[in-house]
Amino acid sequence: MNKFEIRTQTKKDAIVAAALRLFHEKGFIHVSIKDIAAESGVSSVSLYNYFGSKEGVVRECANVLMQNTVRKAKELLGQNIEFKDKMLRALEICADQDYQLLCSPGAVEDQVLSSLYNENTNRIRVEIIQEFIRQGKSEGVIDASVSLQTILELLNAIGTVQSSWAGTENYKAKMAELNRLLLYGLIGRP
């Protein structure tokens, strides 16, 4: 990278960090482009040049959060631990990532934010989940007779429930319960 590209990337990183911080503190609805620009130390014009709109900033925030999640998930896949522990940790990582953006004030009610976030994370999330499912089937932990499509549909339904809890006080506790239920069933033991 040349100096110009480094400066540009530094500004973009500052914008995303400021946006994530402000969205979490004030909520997506109550944060303006001017707020993000001021918090990040760049001009509003630069922000528009880099991202085009507030929605563009949200897309990039979602991408940054997902890249971090992907990195953590791939590290988990390579660890020599029991598969159930890998899955539980992977589900916790995904829930934490969602919590960072969707648990900001007003986020759940804001359809623009929710749809932008979901469109930018679902594709990547499915790719990660498919890798975990393949590994689980190859290790004999996940029943090979259950289709990948059925598992993905179940996880999608769980994601819908998870989204409905995003603004609640006990989000993390409820997600931990749901993850245990998913991995161990109603009767199974950890």
Beta strands, then each sheet from edge to edge (+ up, - down):
end
